[in-house]
Amino acid sequence: MDRQDTYVKTEKGSEEIRERKYKLPQAMRSLLNMIDGTTTAGAFLSEATALGDVASMLAELEKQGFIKKTEARPQPPPPPVKEPVKEQAPSGDGALIDVAHLFQTPDEDKGKKDK
């Protein structure tokens, strides 16, 4: 199991939630009820610790056919785009001082030094 895996209920899983047909233990049934197709396995591992060994329960629910992995994995948001700072601040004598370098990341500074 990868922490980025997401799961959906199968028909069997939905049947268990509706009818308690398969008589799952309460902790597993609670976890099954939380499966929504968007929450990652990592989130369950972090947030559902009160239920017990979440990793084992997810594996068992999948093995018994109550859940299955979704095909698509959630993609992390792209990093924010940093625009270069083009402002200048006045110095004490009225001349302008370029302050753009104060707002650049170390990688950007290194690139300028290497040129």
Backbone as JSON Lines, residues from 0, in Angstrom:
{"i":0,"aa":"M","n":[0.84,-1.18,0.0],"ca":[0.0,0.0,0.0],"c":[0.89,1.24,0.0]}
{"i":1,"aa":"D","n":[0.58,2.14,-0.88],"ca":[1.26,3.42,-0.97],"c":[0.41,4.45,-0.22]}
{"i":2,"aa":"R","n":[1.05,5.37,0.46],"ca":[0.31,6.39,1.22],"c":[-0.56,7.27,0.33]}
{"i":3,"aa":"Q","n":[-0.27,7.33,-0.97],"ca":[-1.06,8.14,-1.89],"c":[-2.23,7.38,-2.51]}
{"i":4,"aa":"D","n":[-2.35,6.08,-2.22],"ca":[-3.47,5.29,-2.75],"c":[-4.79,5.84,-2.21]}
{"i":5,"aa":"T","n":[-5.8,5.83,-3.07],"ca":[-7.16,6.13,-2.62],"c":[-8.03,4.93,-2.94]}
{"i":6,"aa":"Y","n":[-9.09,4.77,-2.2],"ca":[-9.96,3.61,-2.32],"c":[-11.41,4.04,-2.5]}
{"i":7,"aa":"V","n":[-12.16,3.17,-3.16],"ca":[-13.61,3.33,-3.27],"c":[-14.24,2.04,-2.76]}
{"i":8,"aa":"K","n":[-15.48,2.16,-2.29],"ca":[-16.21,0.96,-1.88],"c":[-16.65,0.2,-3.12]}
{"i":9,"aa":"T","n":[-16.6,-1.1,-3.04],"ca":[-17.17,-1.94,-4.09],"c":[-18.65,-2.12,-3.78]}
{"i":10,"aa":"E","n":[-19.35,-2.82,-4.63],"ca":[-20.76,-3.12,-4.36],"c":[-20.88,-3.89,-3.04]}
{"i":11,"aa":"K","n":[-19.94,-4.82,-2.82],"ca":[-19.93,-5.6,-1.58],"c":[-19.75,-4.67,-0.37]}
{"i":12,"aa":"G","n":[-18.86,-3.68,-0.5],"ca":[-18.64,-2.73,0.59],"c":[-19.87,-1.89,0.87]}
{"i":13,"aa":"S","n":[-20.52,-1.43,-0.19],"ca":[-21.75,-0.64,-0.02],"c":[-22.86,-1.48,0.62]}
{"i":14,"aa":"E","n":[-22.92,-2.75,0.23],"ca":[-23.9,-3.68,0.8],"c":[-23.66,-3.85,2.3]}
{"i":15,"aa":"E","n":[-22.4,-3.96,2.7],"ca":[-22.09,-4.1,4.13],"c":[-22.53,-2.85,4.9]}
{"i":16,"aa":"I","n":[-22.31,-1.68,4.32],"ca":[-22.71,-0.44,5.0],"c":[-24.23,-0.38,5.13]}
{"i":17,"aa":"R","n":[-24.94,-0.73,4.07],"ca":[-26.4,-0.66,4.08],"c":[-27.04,-1.71,4.98]}
{"i":18,"aa":"E","n":[-26.54,-2.95,4.91],"ca":[-27.26,-4.07,5.52],"c":[-26.52,-4.82,6.62]}
{"i":19,"aa":"R","n":[-25.25,-4.49,6.81],"ca":[-24.41,-5.24,7.77],"c":[-24.41,-6.74,7.45]}
{"i":20,"aa":"K","n":[-24.46,-7.03,6.18],"ca":[-24.6,-8.41,5.7],"c":[-23.42,-9.31,6.05]}
{"i":21,"aa":"Y","n":[-22.21,-8.76,6.03],"ca":[-21.01,-9.58,6.21],"c":[-20.46,-9.54,7.63]}
{"i":22,"aa":"K","n":[-21.12,-8.79,8.49],"ca":[-20.79,-8.75,9.92],"c":[-19.31,-8.42,10.2]}
{"i":23,"aa":"L","n":[-18.82,-7.37,9.56],"ca":[-17.44,-6.93,9.81],"c":[-17.29,-6.46,11.25]}
{"i":24,"aa":"P","n":[-16.1,-6.61,11.82],"ca":[-15.84,-6.03,13.14],"c":[-16.07,-4.5,13.08]}
{"i":25,"aa":"Q","n":[-16.47,-3.94,14.2],"ca":[-16.86,-2.52,14.23],"c":[-15.77,-1.59,13.71]}
{"i":26,"aa":"A","n":[-14.52,-1.81,14.07],"ca":[-13.44,-0.91,13.62],"c":[-13.29,-0.97,12.1]}
{"i":27,"aa":"M","n":[-13.37,-2.17,11.54],"ca":[-13.25,-2.29,10.08],"c":[-14.46,-1.67,9.38]}
{"i":28,"aa":"R","n":[-15.62,-1.85,9.96],"ca":[-16.83,-1.26,9.37],"c":[-16.75,0.27,9.44]}
{"i":29,"aa":"S","n":[-16.23,0.79,10.54],"ca":[-16.06,2.25,10.66],"c":[-15.11,2.77,9.59]}
{"i":30,"aa":"L","n":[-14.0,2.06,9.4],"ca":[-13.04,2.46,8.36],"c":[-13.68,2.36,6.98]}
{"i":31,"aa":"L","n":[-14.41,1.28,6.73],"ca":[-15.1,1.11,5.46],"c":[-16.07,2.27,5.21]}
{"i":32,"aa":"N","n":[-16.74,2.69,6.24],"ca":[-17.69,3.8,6.13],"c":[-16.98,5.11,5.76]}
{"i":33,"aa":"M","n":[-15.72,5.24,6.14],"ca":[-14.95,6.46,5.86],"c":[-14.41,6.5,4.43]}
{"i":34,"aa":"I","n":[-14.37,5.37,3.76],"ca":[-13.82,5.3,2.4],"c":[-14.7,6.13,1.47]}
{"i":35,"aa":"D","n":[-14.08,7.13,0.81],"ca":[-14.87,8.05,-0.01],"c":[-14.32,8.27,-1.42]}
{"i":36,"aa":"G","n":[-13.22,7.6,-1.75],"ca":[-12.66,7.75,-3.09],"c":[-11.73,8.93,-3.25]}
{"i":37,"aa":"T","n":[-11.61,9.77,-2.23],"ca":[-10.71,10.93,-2.32],"c":[-9.67,10.97,-1.21]}
{"i":38,"aa":"T","n":[-9.99,10.43,-0.05],"ca":[-9.06,10.45,1.07],"c":[-7.96,9.42,0.83]}
{"i":39,"aa":"T","n":[-6.72,9.83,1.01],"ca":[-5.6,8.92,0.76],"c":[-5.39,7.96,1.93]}
{"i":40,"aa":"A","n":[-4.71,6.87,1.63],"ca":[-4.36,5.9,2.67],"c":[-3.52,6.58,3.74]}
{"i":41,"aa":"G","n":[-2.62,7.47,3.32],"ca":[-1.8,8.2,4.29],"c":[-2.64,9.01,5.26]}
{"i":42,"aa":"A","n":[-3.7,9.62,4.77],"ca":[-4.58,10.4,5.65],"c":[-5.27,9.48,6.64]}
{"i":43,"aa":"F","n":[-5.74,8.31,6.18],"ca":[-6.35,7.36,7.11],"c":[-5.35,6.9,8.15]}
{"i":44,"aa":"L","n":[-4.11,6.63,7.72],"ca":[-3.07,6.18,8.66],"c":[-2.81,7.24,9.73]}
{"i":45,"aa":"S","n":[-2.92,8.51,9.35],"ca":[-2.66,9.59,10.3],"c":[-3.86,9.93,11.16]}
{"i":46,"aa":"E","n":[-5.05,9.88,10.58],"ca":[-6.24,10.41,11.24],"c":[-7.14,9.37,11.89]}
{"i":47,"aa":"A","n":[-7.01,8.11,11.52],"ca":[-7.92,7.09,12.05],"c":[-7.21,6.13,12.98]}
{"i":48,"aa":"T","n":[-6.19,6.59,13.66],"ca":[-5.39,5.72,14.52],"c":[-6.2,5.11,15.67]}
{"i":49,"aa":"A","n":[-7.27,5.77,16.08],"ca":[-8.08,5.24,17.17],"c":[-8.75,3.92,16.79]}
{"i":50,"aa":"L","n":[-8.86,3.65,15.5],"ca":[-9.49,2.4,15.05],"c":[-8.57,1.2,15.19]}
{"i":51,"aa":"G","n":[-7.27,1.43,15.31],"ca":[-6.32,0.31,15.41],"c":[-5.34,0.33,14.26]}
{"i":52,"aa":"D","n":[-4.95,-0.85,13.79],"ca":[-3.97,-1.0,12.72],"c":[-4.63,-0.73,11.37]}
{"i":53,"aa":"V","n":[-4.67,0.53,10.98],"ca":[-5.38,0.96,9.78],"c":[-4.8,0.31,8.53]}
{"i":54,"aa":"A","n":[-3.49,0.2,8.44],"ca":[-2.87,-0.4,7.26],"c":[-3.34,-1.84,7.07]}
{"i":55,"aa":"S","n":[-3.37,-2.61,8.14],"ca":[-3.84,-4.0,8.05],"c":[-5.32,-4.07,7.69]}
{"i":56,"aa":"M","n":[-6.09,-3.17,8.26],"ca":[-7.53,-3.18,7.97],"c":[-7.8,-2.81,6.51]}
{"i":57,"aa":"L","n":[-7.07,-1.81,5.98],"ca":[-7.24,-1.46,4.57],"c":[-6.89,-2.65,3.68]}
{"i":58,"aa":"A","n":[-5.78,-3.31,4.01],"ca":[-5.35,-4.47,3.23],"c":[-6.4,-5.58,3.3]}
{"i":59,"aa":"E","n":[-6.95,-5.79,4.46],"ca":[-7.96,-6.85,4.63],"c":[-9.26,-6.5,3.91]}
{"i":60,"aa":"L","n":[-9.68,-5.24,4.0],"ca":[-10.89,-4.82,3.29],"c":[-10.72,-4.99,1.77]}
{"i":61,"aa":"E","n":[-9.52,-4.67,1.29],"ca":[-9.25,-4.84,-0.14],"c":[-9.22,-6.34,-0.51]}
{"i":62,"aa":"K","n":[-8.55,-7.12,0.31],"ca":[-8.43,-8.56,0.05],"c":[-9.8,-9.24,0.01]}
{"i":63,"aa":"Q","n":[-10.69,-8.82,0.9],"ca":[-12.02,-9.42,0.96],"c":[-13.0,-8.81,-0.05]}
{"i":64,"aa":"G","n":[-12.56,-7.81,-0.79],"ca":[-13.41,-7.26,-1.85],"c":[-14.38,-6.17,-1.43]}
{"i":65,"aa":"F","n":[-14.15,-5.57,-0.25],"ca":[-15.03,-4.48,0.19],"c":[-14.63,-3.13,-0.41]}
{"i":66,"aa":"I","n":[-13.35,-2.99,-0.73],"ca":[-12.84,-1.76,-1.33],"c":[-11.88,-2.12,-2.47]}
{"i":67,"aa":"K","n":[-11.64,-1.14,-3.32],"ca":[-10.6,-1.31,-4.35],"c":[-9.92,0.03,-4.56]}
{"i":68,"aa":"K","n":[-8.68,-0.04,-5.01],"ca":[-7.93,1.19,-5.27],"c":[-8.53,1.91,-6.46]}
{"i":69,"aa":"T","n":[-8.53,3.22,-6.39],"ca":[-8.98,4.0,-7.53],"c":[-7.82,4.1,-8.5]}
{"i":70,"aa":"E","n":[-8.13,4.34,-9.74],"ca":[-7.09,4.45,-10.77],"c":[-6.31,5.75,-10.66]}
{"i":71,"aa":"A","n":[-7.03,6.83,-10.44],"ca":[-6.37,8.14,-10.41],"c":[-5.85,8.43,-9.01]}
{"i":72,"aa":"R","n":[-4.67,8.99,-8.96],"ca":[-4.1,9.43,-7.69],"c":[-4.19,10.94,-7.61]}
{"i":73,"aa":"P","n":[-4.46,11.46,-6.44],"ca":[-4.52,12.92,-6.32],"c":[-3.16,13.52,-6.64]}
{"i":74,"aa":"Q","n":[-3.14,14.57,-7.42],"ca":[-1.9,15.24,-7.78],"c":[-1.67,16.42,-6.84]}
{"i":75,"aa":"P","n":[-0.44,16.58,-6.38],"ca":[-0.17,17.74,-5.52],"c":[-0.3,19.02,-6.34]}
{"i":76,"aa":"P","n":[-0.68,20.1,-5.67],"ca":[-0.81,21.36,-6.41],"c":[0.56,21.81,-6.91]}
{"i":77,"aa":"P","n":[0.59,22.51,-8.04],"ca":[1.88,22.98,-8.55],"c":[2.47,24.02,-7.61]}
{"i":78,"aa":"P","n":[3.79,24.14,-7.57],"ca":[4.39,25.14,-6.69],"c":[4.03,26.54,-7.18]}
{"i":79,"aa":"P","n":[3.95,27.49,-6.26],"ca":[3.6,28.85,-6.67],"c":[4.69,29.43,-7.57]}
{"i":80,"aa":"V","n":[4.27,30.23,-8.51],"ca":[5.21,30.88,-9.43],"c":[5.69,32.16,-8.78]}
{"i":81,"aa":"K","n":[7.0,32.31,-8.69],"ca":[7.57,33.53,-8.1],"c":[7.92,34.49,-9.23]}
{"i":82,"aa":"E","n":[7.35,35.64,-9.15],"ca":[7.67,36.68,-10.12],"c":[8.86,37.46,-9.58]}
{"i":83,"aa":"P","n":[9.79,37.86,-10.44],"ca":[10.92,38.65,-9.95],"c":[10.45,40.01,-9.45]}
{"i":84,"aa":"V","n":[11.08,40.46,-8.4],"ca":[10.75,41.76,-7.83],"c":[11.44,42.83,-8.65]}
{"i":85,"aa":"K","n":[10.68,43.82,-9.08],"ca":[11.24,44.85,-9.93],"c":[11.21,46.22,-9.26]}
{"i":86,"aa":"E","n":[10.94,46.22,-7.98],"ca":[10.87,47.49,-7.27],"c":[12.26,47.9,-6.8]}
{"i":87,"aa":"Q","n":[12.42,49.19,-6.64],"ca":[13.67,49.73,-6.12],"c":[13.33,50.66,-4.97]}
{"i":88,"aa":"A","n":[14.22,50.7,-4.0],"ca":[14.01,51.56,-2.84],"c":[14.97,52.73,-2.91]}
{"i":89,"aa":"P","n":[14.52,53.91,-2.48],"ca":[15.42,55.05,-2.5],"c":[16.5,54.92,-1.43]}
{"i":90,"aa":"S","n":[17.71,55.35,-1.76],"ca":[18.78,55.37,-0.77],"c":[18.71,56.71,-0.05]}
{"i":91,"aa":"G","n":[19.57,56.9,0.91],"ca":[19.58,58.14,1.67],"c":[19.91,59.36,0.83]}
{"i":92,"aa":"D","n":[20.65,59.21,-0.26],"ca":[21.04,60.35,-1.08],"c":[20.13,60.56,-2.29]}
{"i":93,"aa":"G","n":[18.98,59.88,-2.31],"ca":[18.04,60.05,-3.41],"c":[18.25,59.06,-4.54]}
{"i":94,"aa":"A","n":[19.39,58.33,-4.57],"ca":[19.63,57.34,-5.62],"c":[18.8,56.1,-5.32]}
{"i":95,"aa":"L","n":[18.52,55.33,-6.33],"ca":[17.74,54.11,-6.14],"c":[18.67,52.92,-5.9]}
{"i":96,"aa":"I","n":[18.25,52.03,-5.01],"ca":[18.99,50.82,-4.7],"c":[18.16,49.63,-5.18]}
{"i":97,"aa":"D","n":[18.79,48.73,-5.93],"ca":[18.09,47.54,-6.42],"c":[17.95,46.55,-5.26]}
{"i":98,"aa":"V","n":[16.71,46.23,-4.89],"ca":[16.46,45.31,-3.77],"c":[15.92,43.96,-4.24]}
{"i":99,"aa":"A","n":[15.89,43.72,-5.54],"ca":[15.32,42.48,-6.07],"c":[16.03,41.25,-5.52]}
{"i":100,"aa":"H","n":[17.35,41.33,-5.32],"ca":[18.1,40.17,-4.83],"c":[17.68,39.74,-3.43]}
{"i":101,"aa":"L","n":[17.04,40.61,-2.68],"ca":[16.61,40.27,-1.33],"c":[15.44,39.28,-1.34]}
{"i":102,"aa":"F","n":[14.73,39.2,-2.46],"ca":[13.54,38.37,-2.55],"c":[13.72,37.14,-3.43]}
{"i":103,"aa":"Q","n":[14.94,36.81,-3.76],"ca":[15.2,35.66,-4.6],"c":[15.57,34.46,-3.73]}
{"i":104,"aa":"T","n":[15.24,33.28,-4.24],"ca":[15.59,32.06,-3.51],"c":[17.08,31.79,-3.7]}
{"i":105,"aa":"P","n":[17.69,31.0,-2.84],"ca":[19.12,30.68,-2.98],"c":[19.44,30.08,-4.35]}
{"i":106,"aa":"D","n":[18.52,29.29,-4.92],"ca":[18.76,28.71,-6.24],"c":[18.85,29.79,-7.31]}
{"i":107,"aa":"E","n":[18.0,30.81,-7.21],"ca":[18.03,31.89,-8.18],"c":[19.33,32.68,-8.05]}
{"i":108,"aa":"D","n":[19.75,32.93,-6.79],"ca":[21.01,33.65,-6.56],"c":[22.18,32.86,-7.13]}
{"i":109,"aa":"K","n":[22.19,31.54,-6.91],"ca":[23.3,30.71,-7.41],"c":[23.37,30.77,-8.92]}
{"i":110,"aa":"G","n":[22.21,30.73,-9.59],"ca":[22.17,30.78,-11.04],"c":[22.79,32.06,-11.57]}
{"i":111,"aa":"K","n":[22.59,33.16,-10.88],"ca":[23.17,34.42,-11.34],"c":[24.68,34.44,-11.14]}
{"i":112,"aa":"K","n":[25.14,33.82,-10.06],"ca":[26.58,33.8,-9.78],"c":[27.32,32.91,-10.77]}
{"i":113,"aa":"D","n":[26.62,31.82,-11.2],"ca":[27.25,30.88,-12.13],"c":[27.4,31.44,-13.53]}
{"i":114,"aa":"K","n":[26.64,32.48,-13.87],"ca":[26.67,33.03,-15.23],"c":[27.87,33.89,-15.47]}
